[in-house]
Amino acid sequence: MNYFLQVLPYIQLALSIAIIVTIVLQRTGASLGGAFGADNFSSGFHTRRGLERFLFRATIVLGILFALSALVTLIIR
């Protein structure tokens, strides 16, 4: 159990970096105006396919894993 407590911060760091990377890779397809709140509805309503779908689902899974690791950290300590 002590080893797990020592490794858990590194797991959270890796998960957070992976979340950041997947989010940044998703935003490459959007225009710059949409990032700042401009009217960019045409790029928001389409079916995700291929790599875009994989990145979307990977972001959700990584977010859940990060939240669970944070919850485990709170419970153990």
C-alpha atoms as one frame of an Amber mdcrd trajectory, in Angstrom:
protein
   0.000   0.000   0.000   2.881   2.335   0.751   4.322   1.756  -2.727   0.943
   2.624  -4.270   0.899   5.954  -2.416   4.346   6.752  -3.777   3.404   5.902
  -7.378  -0.058   7.525  -7.417   1.165  11.132  -7.967   3.122   9.987 -11.029
   0.051   8.213 -12.372  -1.980  11.402 -11.921   0.723  13.437 -13.651   0.747
  11.061 -16.620  -3.056  11.102 -16.816  -3.176  14.897 -16.698  -0.612  15.219
 -19.489  -2.536  12.677 -21.576  -5.778  14.638 -21.043  -4.094  17.866 -22.127
  -2.680  16.227 -25.256  -6.021  14.730 -26.301  -7.811  18.044 -25.772  -5.221
  19.990 -27.759  -5.363  17.468 -30.602  -9.150  17.822 -30.726  -8.986  21.602
 -31.063  -6.734  21.525 -34.150  -9.742  21.051 -36.462 -11.636  24.086 -35.176
 -11.073  27.582 -36.438  -9.459  30.223 -34.257 -12.658  32.259 -34.021 -14.502
  29.378 -32.399 -11.873  29.146 -29.681 -12.651  32.722 -28.615 -16.442  32.485
 -28.724 -17.141  33.630 -32.264 -19.989  32.156 -34.268 -18.501  28.846 -35.327
 -21.544  26.573 -35.302 -20.776  24.834 -38.573 -17.822  22.958 -37.083 -19.732
  21.962 -33.943 -22.512  19.919 -35.537 -21.043  16.959 -37.349 -20.587  13.254
 -36.802 -17.277  12.300 -35.263 -15.407   9.695 -37.285 -12.088   7.935 -37.096
  -9.373   9.626 -35.078 -11.691  12.397 -33.911 -14.055   9.859 -32.326 -11.136
   8.032 -30.728  -9.749  11.276 -29.233 -13.194  12.240 -27.942 -13.706   8.905
 -26.209 -10.109   8.776 -24.954 -10.570  12.192 -23.349 -13.661  10.968 -21.518
 -11.944   7.785 -20.320  -8.828   9.665 -19.209 -10.956  12.204 -17.343 -12.795
   9.441 -15.501  -9.528   7.692 -14.633  -8.057  10.959 -13.352 -11.121  11.648
 -11.206 -11.007   8.128  -9.800  -7.312   8.435  -8.992  -7.983  11.721  -7.195
 -10.818  10.089  -5.250  -8.565   7.166  -4.283  -5.945   9.641  -3.100  -8.498
  11.370  -0.868  -9.787   8.104   0.560  -6.381   6.574   1.274  -4.875   9.618
   2.956
